[in-house]
Structure formats: C-alpha cells, structure tokens
Amino acid sequence: MLTYYSAGESHGRGIFCFLDGFPAGLHVEPEDVNFWLGERQKGYGRGGRQKIERDEVDILSGMRGGYTLGSPILMAVWNRDFENWRDAMGPWEPPRGKGSEKFVQPRPGHADLSGALKYDQDDCRNILERASARETAARVAAGAFCRKLLAEFGSGVAGHTVRIGPVEADTEAIPSAEIHERSMQSDVRCCDPAASKAMIEAIKKAKHDKDTLGGVVEVRAWGMPPGLGSHTQWDRKLDARIARAMMSIQAVKGVEIGIGFRGADRPGSAFHDEIVFNSESAEGLRYRHLSNNAGGTEGGMSTGEEVVVRLAKKPIATLMRPLRTVNMETHEPADAIRERSDTCAVPALAIIAEAALAIALAEAYIERFGGDSVGEMKRNFDGYMARIAER
Ligand code: EPS
C-alpha cells in the first residue's frame, strides 16, 4: 500500500517526506518535483517568507539513476530560513534569539490552544512550528511522484482558484485541459481574467485593512478507468479517501465532490447523471454519463468521468490586527501576537490540492493494479481495460 508521511518544523532544518509502497521503474527528473515546489510558493498575497525560500527536492533514498527502486523514497526540502532561526530551533541548546521568547497567548484560529493543552506546553511555538502550512511542501513533493505515475496511465490533475474572499470566478464551463495553461497566467491561479483582477484587489484591500482572506479552489482529475476504490467497505471508498486527503490540508474547512452542497436542493431528476452507451467511443469507455454532477464517483468508485473536488479554505489565522485571546499564565484577556505571515494563500492551495488528489488516486491505482513495478501495473491495467471494452 502507498503510504505517505511528513516530518519537519516550519523554521527547523527542513520539511521531510517519506513515500513508501511506490512502484519501481518510474523515471523521475529533479524538475518533475521542483517545478511543482516552485509553483506552490507562488501566488499574490504571500508574505516575506517566500522571498527567502527557494524550495528544491533533495532525494535521500529510493531512487537510482533517475528511476524509482520500489524502496521507500525519502525526500528533504531544506529550509533556508533555518539559518535565521538556528538559535531558536536547534535540537540541543536552550532556545535563544529570534522566536525563542516564550509566549502563552494562543492565537485564535491556529492549533496553539488545543496543542498547548494536549501536549502540555507553555510555548505555543512548540505547536505552531509543526502545525504550519510549510508542511504542504512535503505533500507537493509526494504528489509530484504520484502525478508522474498517473501520467503513465493517461491520467492527469489540474487545480485552480474559483473564489477569493467575496470574488467568485466564472469557470464552470472551462475544459479541464485548459486549466493548467490558463491558471498559470494568473497571479492568483484563476482562469477567469476579470475575476483574477478583482481577487488581487480584494487581497490588497484585506492587507490594507490588516485582515486576511480565504477562498475556494477546484481540482479535477481525468483519464481514470471506472472502478477505482470500492463500495464494499467504508475505508476503501474513493470519495472518502479523497475527502480525507483534502481535509487534512492546513486551513481546509470544507470539501465538496461534484456539485456537492450546491446540489442538495435539487430533486433527484435534476441531480443524477443519466447513462448512455456509445459503441464507437474512441476513449475505450463505452458507458458514459450525460452529466457529471456526481463528480466522478458513485458508490465509492470512480465512474470514468472526471473527478471534480472543491475545497473551502478559511482565511489565514495570523492577523496584523490582533484578535482577542487569553494569556495562559495570567488568564487575563490579551491580544494575539502579530508576526510575519501571508494575507492569502488560496493560490498555493490549488497546487497542494492537485498533489493531494494525485496521491489519493495513485494509491487507488496501486491497490487496483498491483504496485511492485510500473510494468506490472501496466499489464494489469491493460487487461482490465480490455475486459471493460468487451462489456
Ligand atoms: C505559515 C506562516 C508563514 C507562511 C508559511 C505558513 O511562514 P512564516 O511564519 O515563516 O512567515 O509563509 O508558509 C510557508 C513557509 C510555505 O512555504 O508555505 C503558517 O503559520 O502556517
């Protein structure tokens, strides 16, 4: 089974990614990973940290001569900012210098309060360093391997911003094949140029008001066969696995598959995707749906239509206009600390969500088609597709 874990603190040595159960024989170049790490760092609304970091992957195990070995892949994305935080974040010496001051005012909207109580810590930095969304660099690195694997089977993923704060884009009709190109032209990764401009204005205003903004991203995947995942058990359902992968991304508060919440007021006749049979289908999938309100999954299995997922991200919780909190030493009311942060990180979420979807789908492919080598997976895949073409 494909397993993915990360380690690392935001201002520590680096962010580390452990990817186990990945098949042997996939050709991967440094740029296949570094391109997406670079894309994650972009986006209007980011703070000063992204001027310091230039994320690149350092492969520590699991590859030889440009190919995966089938053994655990261990990766590092080193933090340049660690040099500025060495005194405060080093593992052995007592913390001193920048960021070492003990603070007990938990910041609203962060992991600080629950983490300080759960792990019995006075210094919320012992919580926030790991809770930080810097961790998403690991997910993007793992996702880069997974999207490369999906491409071997003709499958791809693309994400884009559909809302920032009050501004909603008109992108319902955009073909998935155009999302990547068009969203790359926008500083907020939005395919609608007018909305893109308005989103940038909204972020500027939020920054001026010492506030922050959240939003919504959509990620789509295409080229999957029907039957990934299974209806037979709760933890094998593809949509459940996708939702878990998405919900575990920092600051995500809502996940929708297909028209999801937007379809809840429809009668069944206006929701369900009718089935047609096309014996001439060039794509090899002769059973198709006339619409895709289900977002590519039914009964916990892929339908063969595009997987469509939307994620709602709450606004960044570190505000330059501090929210009210409590000093945990004195129990007196206090202001949350103000420290360097982003105003809006929704555009980065589009890249992170692509990675999370690629990981969830790669896991389902490996489960369905066997995961020791890419060659074995392809033989099994071809056999399955040949059988489906007879039905
Ligand atoms: C983050 C706070 C900011 C973000 C960071 C996530 O970092 P800093 O405290 O160093 O200014 O920039 O995101 C990243 C570093 C990144 O690479 O995405 C937080 O508190 O979650």
Residues whose N, C-alpha, C, O or C-beta is under 5 A from the ligand:
A	BS01	EPS	R49 A131 S132 A133 R134 R340 S341 D342
